[in-house]
Amino acid sequence: MRRLTLFAIIAALVALFTSAAGPANAGGDLKHGKVTVDGGSIHYVKAGNGPPLVLLHGWLGTWYTWNKVIPELARDHTVIAIDLPGLGDSSVYANGYDKATTARRVRDAVRKIGFRGQVELLAHDVGGQVAYPYARDFPTEVSRLMVIESVLPGFGQEDFYAWSWHFLFNMSPLAEAVIDRDDVKPVLDYFYDGARHPENIPRQEYYKAYGEPGDRHAGYEYYRSLAADSADNQANATAKQLHIPVLAAGGEFSLGGMIAASFGHVADDVREVVVPDAGHFVPEETPRYTIDCAKLFFANTPQPAPPASLAGCAA
């Protein structure tokens, strides 16, 4: 009887501390869904409860970019990870891949999912180029914006054309003819192998997605819209300047402070963060830092002083 009592006490203590700490996925199970927008469908993944936090991935990613960070962000927010139009499990649209149109489609999807008030945005790469016109064109609907490894067309994007072959190649009408399903894996590997931590990239997820000709075409269309995006961004930078907090994060071994420099042209409250030991694919390469930084920036309640490496992330 004594052993049973002791066992019961230990079990009760374990249960108490486990409950206090919360389960590994406190946001609950991921829920997949689709909503109809512009005659197509937008796929999303939702988890958690609280203020809505919309996650937008980049090129060579899908919603799965955020797979490692969603559970912890969902402790404090309702997380909605969107597959950008044309990519992942979202519909391939015949046109409208300029970032302003894409932002409107994403915003319409968010509203149809059930969030018609303010949201917060966390975006990577091309997703950041979409998040900017979302916040710019619907200023009363976005309260905070965190962009990772995303330089804006018209404000620095064009400087990269001479750095990497893929910008002009992706704009070329020959791209679909040159790259087919058999070729896409080495192309993706070329970029993933250049990461600071390539072992952290979930390649099989992206081989499957970008193995589809529609996804490849949509990806190229996002690049083909860059000239129009540049003109749109420059035309609206002053008249529609962002007045919300913008956290601009760049990988230490990738774009670093270039993100903040770019967004400094379109926003008046830009905080710069350089993510330690990270390349371009920050959410996947350094998920722990991404989580900690985002939780500080999007905090719903006052937080204790963070360590020096996260000081720039504090709200």
Order of alpha helices (4+ residues) and beta strands (2+ residues): alpha-beta-beta-beta-alpha-beta-alpha-beta-alpha-beta-alpha-alpha-alpha-alpha-alpha-alpha-beta-alpha-beta-alpha-alpha
